[in-house]
Amino acid sequence: MQTETVQLKANAEFIELMKLLKFAQVAQTGGHAKILIEEGLISVNNEVEYRKRRKLRANDVVTFEDITIKITAAS
């Protein structure tokens, strides 16, 4: 299992799910991220997420197969 931590930018309150998947290189493109979400392959806080623009905030956890991404607040 691979675990990553993504820190929000200093002035950012959230990051959208599609953007996170591209940033963390889970998805190769926005279209690829959209497909992963639409097919129910992405979970946020242990619940399948179908909203492409879901706003992820500090302490949210995103999972895809054996990849876990934890969102942290900017320090």
Backbone atoms as SQL, in Angstrom:
CREATE TABLE atoms (id INTEGER PRIMARY KEY, chain TEXT, resi INTEGER, resn TEXT, atom TEXT, x REAL, y REAL, z REAL);
INSERT INTO atoms VALUES
  (1, 'A', 1, 'MET', 'N', 0.841, -1.189, 0.000),
  (2, 'A', 1, 'MET', 'CA', 0.000, 0.000, 0.000),
  (3, 'A', 1, 'MET', 'C', 0.880, 1.244, 0.000),
  (4, 'A', 2, 'GLN', 'N', 0.527, 2.181, -0.848),
  (5, 'A', 2, 'GLN', 'CA', 1.279, 3.422, -0.990),
  (6, 'A', 2, 'GLN', 'C', 0.487, 4.551, -0.338),
  (7, 'A', 3, 'THR', 'N', 1.129, 5.300, 0.559),
  (8, 'A', 3, 'THR', 'CA', 0.469, 6.422, 1.227),
  (9, 'A', 3, 'THR', 'C', 1.215, 7.709, 0.906),
  (10, 'A', 4, 'GLU', 'N', 0.458, 8.716, 0.501),
  (11, 'A', 4, 'GLU', 'CA', 1.022, 10.027, 0.197),
  (12, 'A', 4, 'GLU', 'C', 0.315, 11.078, 1.045),
  (13, 'A', 5, 'THR', 'N', 1.002, 12.162, 1.289),
  (14, 'A', 5, 'THR', 'CA', 0.395, 13.300, 1.970),
  (15, 'A', 5, 'THR', 'C', 0.474, 14.493, 1.037),
  (16, 'A', 6, 'VAL', 'N', -0.647, 15.157, 0.855),
  (17, 'A', 6, 'VAL', 'CA', -0.700, 16.356, 0.015),
  (18, 'A', 6, 'VAL', 'C', -1.087, 17.514, 0.913),
  (19, 'A', 7, 'GLN', 'N', -0.263, 18.544, 0.898),
  (20, 'A', 7, 'GLN', 'CA', -0.514, 19.718, 1.725),
  (21, 'A', 7, 'GLN', 'C', -1.187, 20.792, 0.884),
  (22, 'A', 8, 'LEU', 'N', -2.271, 21.344, 1.419),
  (23, 'A', 8, 'LEU', 'CA', -2.954, 22.434, 0.725),
  (24, 'A', 8, 'LEU', 'C', -2.028, 23.643, 0.644),
  (25, 'A', 9, 'LYS', 'N', -2.201, 24.442, -0.394),
  (26, 'A', 9, 'LYS', 'CA', -1.422, 25.674, -0.504),
  (27, 'A', 9, 'LYS', 'C', -1.804, 26.614, 0.633),
  (28, 'A', 10, 'ALA', 'N', -0.933, 27.542, 0.935),
  (29, 'A', 10, 'ALA', 'CA', -1.106, 28.439, 2.086),
  (30, 'A', 10, 'ALA', 'C', -2.469, 29.130, 2.116),
  (31, 'A', 11, 'ASN', 'N', -2.936, 29.640, 0.992),
  (32, 'A', 11, 'ASN', 'CA', -4.197, 30.381, 0.976),
  (33, 'A', 11, 'ASN', 'C', -5.377, 29.537, 0.510),
  (34, 'A', 12, 'ALA', 'N', -5.163, 28.253, 0.279),
  (35, 'A', 12, 'ALA', 'CA', -6.221, 27.393, -0.250),
  (36, 'A', 12, 'ALA', 'C', -7.002, 26.739, 0.887),
  (37, 'A', 13, 'GLU', 'N', -8.315, 26.778, 0.745),
  (38, 'A', 13, 'GLU', 'CA', -9.187, 26.144, 1.725),
  (39, 'A', 13, 'GLU', 'C', -9.467, 24.695, 1.335),
  (40, 'A', 14, 'PHE', 'N', -9.388, 24.411, 0.011),
  (41, 'A', 14, 'PHE', 'CA', -9.707, 23.074, -0.488),
  (42, 'A', 14, 'PHE', 'C', -9.002, 22.836, -1.816),
  (43, 'A', 15, 'ILE', 'N', -9.064, 21.558, -2.281),
  (44, 'A', 15, 'ILE', 'CA', -8.629, 21.193, -3.629),
  (45, 'A', 15, 'ILE', 'C', -9.720, 20.286, -4.184),
  (46, 'A', 16, 'GLU', 'N', -10.049, 20.454, -5.456),
  (47, 'A', 16, 'GLU', 'CA', -11.077, 19.621, -6.067),
  (48, 'A', 16, 'GLU', 'C', -10.528, 18.225, -6.318),
  (49, 'A', 17, 'LEU', 'N', -11.401, 17.239, -6.225),
  (50, 'A', 17, 'LEU', 'CA', -10.998, 15.839, -6.359),
  (51, 'A', 17, 'LEU', 'C', -10.267, 15.569, -7.674),
  (52, 'A', 18, 'MET', 'N', -10.799, 16.036, -8.793),
  (53, 'A', 18, 'MET', 'CA', -10.142, 15.789, -10.088),
  (54, 'A', 18, 'MET', 'C', -8.737, 16.372, -10.105),
  (55, 'A', 19, 'LYS', 'N', -8.578, 17.570, -9.579),
  (56, 'A', 19, 'LYS', 'CA', -7.264, 18.216, -9.559),
  (57, 'A', 19, 'LYS', 'C', -6.290, 17.460, -8.672),
  (58, 'A', 20, 'LEU', 'N', -6.780, 16.950, -7.547),
  (59, 'A', 20, 'LEU', 'CA', -5.924, 16.171, -6.660),
  (60, 'A', 20, 'LEU', 'C', -5.432, 14.904, -7.354),
  (61, 'A', 21, 'LEU', 'N', -6.319, 14.217, -8.055),
  (62, 'A', 21, 'LEU', 'CA', -5.934, 12.978, -8.732),
  (63, 'A', 21, 'LEU', 'C', -4.860, 13.223, -9.783),
  (64, 'A', 22, 'LYS', 'N', -4.963, 14.346, -10.482),
  (65, 'A', 22, 'LYS', 'CA', -3.921, 14.698, -11.458),
  (66, 'A', 22, 'LYS', 'C', -2.632, 15.095, -10.750),
  (67, 'A', 23, 'PHE', 'N', -2.729, 15.918, -9.720),
  (68, 'A', 23, 'PHE', 'CA', -1.559, 16.391, -8.985),
  (69, 'A', 23, 'PHE', 'C', -0.787, 15.222, -8.370),
  (70, 'A', 24, 'ALA', 'N', -1.499, 14.273, -7.806),
  (71, 'A', 24, 'ALA', 'CA', -0.866, 13.123, -7.149),
  (72, 'A', 24, 'ALA', 'C', -0.474, 12.035, -8.152),
  (73, 'A', 25, 'GLN', 'N', -0.728, 12.277, -9.421),
  (74, 'A', 25, 'GLN', 'CA', -0.391, 11.373, -10.514),
  (75, 'A', 25, 'GLN', 'C', -1.105, 10.024, -10.412),
  (76, 'A', 26, 'VAL', 'N', -2.299, 10.051, -9.823),
  (77, 'A', 26, 'VAL', 'CA', -3.160, 8.873, -9.835),
  (78, 'A', 26, 'VAL', 'C', -3.801, 8.787, -11.209),
  (79, 'A', 27, 'ALA', 'N', -4.173, 9.947, -11.751),
  (80, 'A', 27, 'ALA', 'CA', -4.745, 10.037, -13.093),
  (81, 'A', 27, 'ALA', 'C', -3.755, 10.773, -13.987),
  (82, 'A', 28, 'GLN', 'N', -3.691, 10.335, -15.245),
  (83, 'A', 28, 'GLN', 'CA', -2.762, 10.945, -16.186),
  (84, 'A', 28, 'GLN', 'C', -3.292, 12.254, -16.750),
  (85, 'A', 29, 'THR', 'N', -4.620, 12.355, -16.862),
  (86, 'A', 29, 'THR', 'CA', -5.255, 13.560, -17.415),
  (87, 'A', 29, 'THR', 'C', -6.552, 13.823, -16.662),
  (88, 'A', 30, 'GLY', 'N', -7.150, 14.963, -16.948),
  (89, 'A', 30, 'GLY', 'CA', -8.449, 15.261, -16.360),
  (90, 'A', 30, 'GLY', 'C', -9.507, 14.269, -16.810),
  (91, 'A', 31, 'GLY', 'N', -9.438, 13.862, -18.069),
  (92, 'A', 31, 'GLY', 'CA', -10.377, 12.867, -18.599),
  (93, 'A', 31, 'GLY', 'C', -10.234, 11.532, -17.887),
  (94, 'A', 32, 'HIS', 'N', -8.998, 11.139, -17.620),
  (95, 'A', 32, 'HIS', 'CA', -8.736, 9.897, -16.900),
  (96, 'A', 32, 'HIS', 'C', -9.286, 9.990, -15.480),
  (97, 'A', 33, 'ALA', 'N', -9.084, 11.125, -14.819),
  (98, 'A', 33, 'ALA', 'CA', -9.613, 11.331, -13.464),
  (99, 'A', 33, 'ALA', 'C', -11.139, 11.230, -13.476),
  (100, 'A', 34, 'LYS', 'N', -11.769, 11.831, -14.471),
  (101, 'A', 34, 'LYS', 'CA', -13.221, 11.804, -14.599),
  (102, 'A', 34, 'LYS', 'C', -13.733, 10.370, -14.713),
  (103, 'A', 35, 'ILE', 'N', -13.060, 9.562, -15.501),
  (104, 'A', 35, 'ILE', 'CA', -13.458, 8.159, -15.681),
  (105, 'A', 35, 'ILE', 'C', -13.328, 7.379, -14.369),
  (106, 'A', 36, 'LEU', 'N', -12.200, 7.574, -13.667),
  (107, 'A', 36, 'LEU', 'CA', -11.999, 6.870, -12.399),
  (108, 'A', 36, 'LEU', 'C', -13.117, 7.199, -11.409),
  (109, 'A', 37, 'ILE', 'N', -13.509, 8.471, -11.367),
  (110, 'A', 37, 'ILE', 'CA', -14.559, 8.907, -10.442),
  (111, 'A', 37, 'ILE', 'C', -15.921, 8.359, -10.875),
  (112, 'A', 38, 'GLU', 'N', -16.244, 8.490, -12.161),
  (113, 'A', 38, 'GLU', 'CA', -17.541, 8.033, -12.666),
  (114, 'A', 38, 'GLU', 'C', -17.734, 6.538, -12.486),
  (115, 'A', 39, 'GLU', 'N', -16.652, 5.772, -12.551),
  (116, 'A', 39, 'GLU', 'CA', -16.744, 4.319, -12.406),
  (117, 'A', 39, 'GLU', 'C', -16.759, 3.872, -10.945),
  (118, 'A', 40, 'GLY', 'N', -16.735, 4.831, -10.018),
  (119, 'A', 40, 'GLY', 'CA', -16.818, 4.494, -8.603),
  (120, 'A', 40, 'GLY', 'C', -15.549, 3.886, -8.043),
  (121, 'A', 41, 'LEU', 'N', -14.413, 4.231, -8.622),
  (122, 'A', 41, 'LEU', 'CA', -13.137, 3.658, -8.191),
  (123, 'A', 41, 'LEU', 'C', -12.428, 4.495, -7.135),
  (124, 'A', 42, 'ILE', 'N', -12.960, 5.684, -6.839),
  (125, 'A', 42, 'ILE', 'CA', -12.335, 6.599, -5.886),
  (126, 'A', 42, 'ILE', 'C', -13.207, 6.692, -4.632),
  (127, 'A', 43, 'SER', 'N', -12.573, 6.608, -3.475),
  (128, 'A', 43, 'SER', 'CA', -13.283, 6.771, -2.200),
  (129, 'A', 43, 'SER', 'C', -12.717, 7.976, -1.461),
  (130, 'A', 44, 'VAL', 'N', -13.595, 8.694, -0.793),
  (131, 'A', 44, 'VAL', 'CA', -13.193, 9.806, 0.068),
  (132, 'A', 44, 'VAL', 'C', -13.742, 9.499, 1.453),
  (133, 'A', 45, 'ASN', 'N', -12.847, 9.423, 2.415),
  (134, 'A', 45, 'ASN', 'CA', -13.232, 9.100, 3.792),
  (135, 'A', 45, 'ASN', 'C', -14.054, 7.813, 3.853),
  (136, 'A', 46, 'ASN', 'N', -13.581, 6.798, 3.134),
  (137, 'A', 46, 'ASN', 'CA', -14.174, 5.449, 3.110),
  (138, 'A', 46, 'ASN', 'C', -15.559, 5.367, 2.481),
  (139, 'A', 47, 'GLU', 'N', -15.933, 6.347, 1.665),
  (140, 'A', 47, 'GLU', 'CA', -17.194, 6.305, 0.938),
  (141, 'A', 47, 'GLU', 'C', -16.914, 6.570, -0.535),
  (142, 'A', 48, 'VAL', 'N', -17.522, 5.781, -1.421),
  (143, 'A', 48, 'VAL', 'CA', -17.336, 5.976, -2.852),
  (144, 'A', 48, 'VAL', 'C', -17.816, 7.372, -3.217),
  (145, 'A', 49, 'GLU', 'N', -17.003, 8.071, -3.998),
  (146, 'A', 49, 'GLU', 'CA', -17.311, 9.459, -4.370),
  (147, 'A', 49, 'GLU', 'C', -17.519, 9.566, -5.874),
  (148, 'A', 50, 'TYR', 'N', -18.653, 10.129, -6.287),
  (149, 'A', 50, 'TYR', 'CA', -18.978, 10.294, -7.703),
  (150, 'A', 50, 'TYR', 'C', -18.931, 11.748, -8.158),
  (151, 'A', 51, 'ARG', 'N', -18.675, 12.676, -7.239),
  (152, 'A', 51, 'ARG', 'CA', -18.634, 14.102, -7.601),
  (153, 'A', 51, 'ARG', 'C', -17.213, 14.474, -8.023),
  (154, 'A', 52, 'LYS', 'N', -17.074, 14.876, -9.273),
  (155, 'A', 52, 'LYS', 'CA', -15.751, 15.194, -9.822),
  (156, 'A', 52, 'LYS', 'C', -15.120, 16.411, -9.163),
  (157, 'A', 53, 'ARG', 'N', -15.938, 17.346, -8.773),
  (158, 'A', 53, 'ARG', 'CA', -15.425, 18.590, -8.198),
  (159, 'A', 53, 'ARG', 'C', -15.592, 18.630, -6.676),
  (160, 'A', 54, 'ARG', 'N', -15.682, 17.473, -6.070),
  (161, 'A', 54, 'ARG', 'CA', -15.787, 17.392, -4.600),
  (162, 'A', 54, 'ARG', 'C', -14.658, 18.202, -3.973),
  (163, 'A', 55, 'LYS', 'N', -14.994, 19.062, -3.057),
  (164, 'A', 55, 'LYS', 'CA', -13.992, 19.898, -2.395),
  (165, 'A', 55, 'LYS', 'C', -13.363, 19.111, -1.252),
  (166, 'A', 56, 'LEU', 'N', -12.085, 18.849, -1.372),
  (167, 'A', 56, 'LEU', 'CA', -11.347, 18.120, -0.349),
  (168, 'A', 56, 'LEU', 'C', -10.662, 19.119, 0.566),
  (169, 'A', 57, 'ARG', 'N', -10.791, 18.903, 1.849),
  (170, 'A', 57, 'ARG', 'CA', -10.224, 19.802, 2.850),
  (171, 'A', 57, 'ARG', 'C', -9.255, 19.036, 3.732),
  (172, 'A', 58, 'ALA', 'N', -8.561, 19.759, 4.602),
  (173, 'A', 58, 'ALA', 'CA', -7.608, 19.129, 5.513),
  (174, 'A', 58, 'ALA', 'C', -8.289, 17.980, 6.260),
  (175, 'A', 59, 'ASN', 'N', -7.556, 16.896, 6.415),
  (176, 'A', 59, 'ASN', 'CA', -7.980, 15.671, 7.109),
  (177, 'A', 59, 'ASN', 'C', -8.826, 14.729, 6.268),
  (178, 'A', 60, 'ASP', 'N', -9.155, 15.093, 5.024),
  (179, 'A', 60, 'ASP', 'CA', -9.833, 14.146, 4.147),
  (180, 'A', 60, 'ASP', 'C', -8.819, 13.102, 3.679),
  (181, 'A', 61, 'VAL', 'N', -9.317, 11.892, 3.415),
  (182, 'A', 61, 'VAL', 'CA', -8.463, 10.803, 2.947),
  (183, 'A', 61, 'VAL', 'C', -9.086, 10.235, 1.678),
  (184, 'A', 62, 'VAL', 'N', -8.289, 10.189, 0.600),
  (185, 'A', 62, 'VAL', 'CA', -8.731, 9.691, -0.699),
  (186, 'A', 62, 'VAL', 'C', -8.035, 8.364, -0.960),
  (187, 'A', 63, 'THR', 'N', -8.795, 7.374, -1.425),
  (188, 'A', 63, 'THR', 'CA', -8.188, 6.080, -1.736),
  (189, 'A', 63, 'THR', 'C', -8.564, 5.631, -3.137),
  (190, 'A', 64, 'PHE', 'N', -7.611, 4.972, -3.776),
  (191, 'A', 64, 'PHE', 'CA', -7.784, 4.356, -5.090),
  (192, 'A', 64, 'PHE', 'C', -6.902, 3.121, -5.106),
  (193, 'A', 65, 'GLU', 'N', -7.523, 1.959, -5.234),
  (194, 'A', 65, 'GLU', 'CA', -6.809, 0.684, -5.189),
  (195, 'A', 65, 'GLU', 'C', -5.909, 0.639, -3.961),
  (196, 'A', 66, 'ASP', 'N', -4.592, 0.583, -4.139),
  (197, 'A', 66, 'ASP', 'CA', -3.693, 0.505, -2.977),
  (198, 'A', 66, 'ASP', 'C', -3.023, 1.843, -2.665),
  (199, 'A', 67, 'ILE', 'N', -3.585, 2.929, -3.192),
  (200, 'A', 67, 'ILE', 'CA', -3.024, 4.269, -2.974),
  (201, 'A', 67, 'ILE', 'C', -3.918, 5.036, -2.003),
  (202, 'A', 68, 'THR', 'N', -3.314, 5.614, -0.984),
  (203, 'A', 68, 'THR', 'CA', -4.030, 6.444, -0.021),
  (204, 'A', 68, 'THR', 'C', -3.392, 7.825, -0.028),
  (205, 'A', 69, 'ILE', 'N', -4.225, 8.862, -0.139),
  (206, 'A', 69, 'ILE', 'CA', -3.741, 10.237, -0.143),
  (207, 'A', 69, 'ILE', 'C', -4.406, 10.976, 1.012),
  (208, 'A', 70, 'LYS', 'N', -3.591, 11.506, 1.901),
  (209, 'A', 70, 'LYS', 'CA', -4.098, 12.273, 3.043),
  (210, 'A', 70, 'LYS', 'C', -3.897, 13.757, 2.783),
  (211, 'A', 71, 'ILE', 'N', -4.933, 14.536, 3.018),
  (212, 'A', 71, 'ILE', 'CA', -4.880, 15.983, 2.812),
  (213, 'A', 71, 'ILE', 'C', -4.530, 16.640, 4.143),
  (214, 'A', 72, 'THR', 'N', -3.541, 17.529, 4.123),
  (215, 'A', 72, 'THR', 'CA', -3.170, 18.254, 5.336),
  (216, 'A', 72, 'THR', 'C', -3.275, 19.752, 5.087),
  (217, 'A', 73, 'ALA', 'N', -3.434, 20.498, 6.158),
  (218, 'A', 73, 'ALA', 'CA', -3.513, 21.949, 6.063),
  (219, 'A', 73, 'ALA', 'C', -2.117, 22.534, 5.857),
  (220, 'A', 74, 'ALA', 'N', -2.068, 23.698, 5.255),
  (221, 'A', 74, 'ALA', 'CA', -0.786, 24.386, 5.081),
  (222, 'A', 74, 'ALA', 'C', -0.260, 24.790, 6.449),
  (223, 'A', 75, 'SER', 'N', 1.061, 24.730, 6.577),
  (224, 'A', 75, 'SER', 'CA', 1.638, 25.109, 7.877),
  (225, 'A', 75, 'SER', 'C', 2.279, 26.474, 7.802);
